[in-house]
Amino acid sequence: MTALSSGNCSFQYQLRQANRSLDGNCLLFLIILGKVLLNTLTLGMRRKNTCHNFMEYFCFSLAFIDFLLLVNISIIYYYRDFVLLGVRFTKYHICLLTQIISFTYGFLHYPVFLIACIDYYLNFSKTPKLALKCQKIFYFFTVILIWISVLAYVLRDPGIYQSLKAQSVYSYQCPFYISIQSYWLSFSMVMILFMAFITSWSEVIALVQAVRMTSYMNETILYFPFSSHSSYTLSSKKTLLPKFIICFLGTWLPFVLLQVIILLLKVQIPAYIEMNIPWLYFVNSFLIATVYWFNCHKLNLRDVALPADPFVNWKCCFIPLTIHNLEQIEKPISIIIC
């Protein structure tokens, strides 16, 4: 009778662990599905006339990897236990696959940020530009090389291997990697934005009260009034900083507030969630604003290919304070970015 009770307890424990694993896998499936839908929505909302750059190609590759992960999780979750090409797949491979993706995503923040910086820097330099077709091929293979390199590092790292091996022993546990790279990247960008706003907060407030919006060549343009006796040129860094802050926060203010909340509350977000397309486009806009600001003396040059932002409109136009009727102007007097 006692042995029978012990057997029942053991069976109930295993059933409870199996139900917990199934519930976790179902939740994981819903999270990845939501992320795929968010990726699709973000890619659909972006401007379609943006030029080709590294960040665009990487965003598409991330959307593809997320969709591939969703398909694999769906197949494993549906069949539960099957053999494919001599390899047996069970529900525990859902956790294993997501863990590998989490580690891979977690180590991608710095490389992607660095390569995007180099890409935008070269756009402003006078180095010879590749043909459009060659440029596409170069970006395509660069993205593939980054994915392969980071994935190879993850699979060969001894510490990560031990973590994945421990998960196979304690299969009812499925911890996910929390990326330290994304934390410091987010912290750095928020601090730079905060210092930039503190430096020119009075100009920002004055411009918000005076800025006008209008349409020029079927595009929305911000008109910033300036004084003809200003001691700063229109392309000076001090003049452009508050304008760039307004353009950036006009689009990404909710996302900036979200980053501040995450940093203050020290929220730990798994890497497979944190690496997403809205985050990449946020970083992309930050990089473009930074590159514009450091190269403000080149913004009026027609032979410089300016990087286009899929979300933020950086078209800043200036008119004298004496002009009050914008409708009488056939074109902007000084287009800084067009």
N, C-alpha and C positions, 0 to 999 in steps of 0.2 A: 504494500500500500504506500509505503514511504518512497520506494523507488518510482512508483507510478506518479506520485506527486512531484518528485524532482524532475521527471521527464516532462510533465506538463508545464512546470515552471520554465524549463529550458526551452521548450517549444514556444511558449508565450513570449519569452524574451527575444528569441530569434524573429518571431512574427512582428514584435514591436519595433525591432531594429529595421526590419525590411520595410515596414510601413513608413518609418521615419525617413529612410532612404528614398522611397518612392515620392513622399511629399516634398523632400528636398529637390529631387530631380524635376518634379512638376513645377516647383517655384523657379528653378534655374531655367527651365524651358520658357516660362512666361517672361522672365527678365530678358533673356536673349531675344525673344520675339518682340518685346517692347523696344529694345535697342535697335533692332533691324528696322522697325517701323519709324523710329526717330531718325535713323540714318537716311531712309528713303525720303522722309518729309523734308529734312534739311537740304539734301541734294536737289530736291525739286524746287525749293524756295530760292536757291541761289541764283545770281545773275548768270545768264547763259552766254554772255558775250565776253567773259573773262578770258584773258590770254592763258596760254599753257604755262604751268609752272610745276615745281616739284610737289608742293603741298596739294594741288588738285589731284595729281596722280596718286599720291599716298592716301588721300581721302577715299578715292574710289577703290583702292586695294583694301582698305580697312572695311569698307562696306561689303566687299566680296568675301573677306575672311569671316566676318560676322554672320553673313548669310550661310556660308559653308558650315560654320559651327552649328548654326540652328538646324540645318538639314541633318547633320550627323547625330546631334542630340535627339532629333525627332525619330530617326530610324532606330537608334539604340533603345530609346524609350518605348517605341511601339513593339519591337520584337523581343525585347527584354534579354533574351539569351539566344545567340546564333553564332555560326561559324562562317567566316568570310576569308577566303584565300589561306585557309589553314590556321587562322587566328580566331580564337573564341572571344566574342564581345558580350559583356554583361552590363547591367545597369551601373556597375562601378566604373566602367570606362567613361561614363558621362562626366563624372567628377575628375577623373584623370585627364581627360582631354581638355576640360575647362581650366584645370590647374596649369597645364602646359601653356595654354593660350594666355592665362593671367600673367605668368612669368614673362612670356614674350612681350605682351603689351607693356608691362611694367618697365622693361628695359629699353623701350623705344622712344621715350619722351626726349631725352637728351640728343640722340642721333638725329631725330626728325627736326628738332629745333635748330641744331647746328647746320644741317644741310640746307634747310630753308633759308637760314641767314646767309649762307654762302651764295645760294641761288639768287636771292634778291640783291645782294651786293654786286654780283656779276652783271645783273641787269642794268645797274647804274654805271658800271665801269665801261671803259672804251675798248674792252677786249672784243675780238671778232665774234659775232654771233653765228651760231649754227643755223642751217636751214631748218624750216619748220618741221619737215619730216624727220630729219636727223635729231632734232631737239626732242620730238616725241619718243623716238627710239631710245635716246639717252635717258630720259626720265623713266621710261618703262623699265629698263634694265637696272637703273639705280634703285628703284623701289623694290624690285625682286631681290637684288643683292642685299639690301638692308634686311628684308624679311628672313632670307636664308641665313645671313650672318648672325642675327640675334637669336633665331631659333636654334642654330648650331651651338651657340654659346650656352643657351638654356639647357639643352640636352646633355652637354658635356661638363657642365659645372658640377663638381662633387657635392656641394651643399644642396643644390636643387635636386640632384639625383637621390640623395638620402631622404629629402622631404617627400618626394614622390614614392619612394620605396616604403617609407613609414605609413603613407596613406593606404598602400595596398595591404598592410598588416591590420591596421585599424580602419577597415573599409566603411564603418558607420560614421566616420568623421571625414569632413571635406572642407578643410580650411583653404582660403584663397589668399594669394599674395597681395599685399598692400604696397603700392609703389611709392618709394621715397622720392623718386625723380619728379613725379607729378606734384608732390607737396612743395618741394623747393622751387619748382618752376612757377607754380601758382603764387607762392609767397613772394617771389622776386617781382613778378609782374604787378601784383597788387601794391607792393611797396613803391615801385617806380611810378605807378599811376597816382598813388597818394602823394608822393613828393612833388610830382609834376603839378597836381591840383593845388597843393599848398603854395607852391612857388608862384602860381599865376591865378589864384582864386578870385581876386578882385576883377581881373580882366575877363575871366570866364563868366562871372555873374553879370558884368556889364554887357558882354556880347550876347548872352542868352536873352537879355532884355531887348537888345537892338537888332538881333539877327533877323533876316527876312528870307523866306523861301519862295522860289519861283521856278518856272519851267523854261529850259533852254535846250532846243534841239531834242525834244521829247525826253529830257532827263531833269530830275529835280536838282536844283543847285542852291547852295546857301550863299546869300549875299551878306558880307561882313562890312559894315561901314568903317572907314578909316579917315583920319585927318590928313589933309594935304600937307600940313606942317609937321607931320610926325617925324621924329628923329630916327625912326627905324624904317628900313626899306621893307617892301612887301614880302620879300623872300628871306627876311632875317629870322633866326630861330626863335627869338623872344616874341616876335609878332605871330608866328605860326603856331607856337605851342598851345595857347588857349583855343585856337580854332580846331586843332587836331584833337584836343581833349573833348570838345563839344561833339565833333563828328564821331569819335570813338564811343563815348558814353551815350550818345543818342541812339546807338544800336545795341551796345553790349552792357548797358547799366544793370539790367536784371541779372545778367550772368556774373558781373563783377560783384554785386551784392551776394549772390549765391556763393562765390568763392570766399568772400569775407566770412560768411557764416560758417562755412566748412572749416576754414582755418581757425576761427575763434573757438568753435566747439570741438575741434580736433576729431572730426568725423572721419572714420576709416572706411573708405570705399574700395571694394575689390578692384584690381587693375583691369579686369575684363569689362567692367562697367565704366571706369574712369576714362579709359582711352576711347573716346567717341568722336564723331564728326563735328558736333557743335563745339566741343572743346578745341579741336584742331583749327576750326575756322576762327575761333576766338584768338588763339595764338597767332594765326595767320594775320589777322587784322592788327594785332599788336606789333608784329614784326614789320608790316608795311608802314604803319605810322612811324615806327622808329627809324626805318630806312629813309622815309620821306623827310623826317626832321633833320637827320644828319646830312642829307643831301639836298637841303632846301635851295641851295644856289643853282641846282641843276633842274629844278622843276619847270622852268620856263623854256628849256632847250627842247627844240622839236626833234632832234636826232637821238634823244634818249628814250628808250622804251620803258615807260612807267608800268610797274606791276599793277594789275587791276584787282580790286577786292570784290569777292562774290557777294558781300553783305553790306559793307560800309561804303557810302558814297563820299569819296574824298574830293569832290569837285567844290573847291572853295573860291569864290569870286569876290572881288573887292570893288566898292564904289565910293566916291567921295561923299562926305556927310552933307554936302550942299544939294545933292540930287535926292529928291523925295519921291518922284514918280518913276517906279521901276518899269512900268509898262511902256514908257517912251524910249527905253533903251533897246536898240536892236540886238545888241550882243554885249556880253560882259566886258567891262573896260579892261580888266586884268584877270585872266584865268590862270590860276596858279597850277591846277591839276585838271587837265581835260583830255 
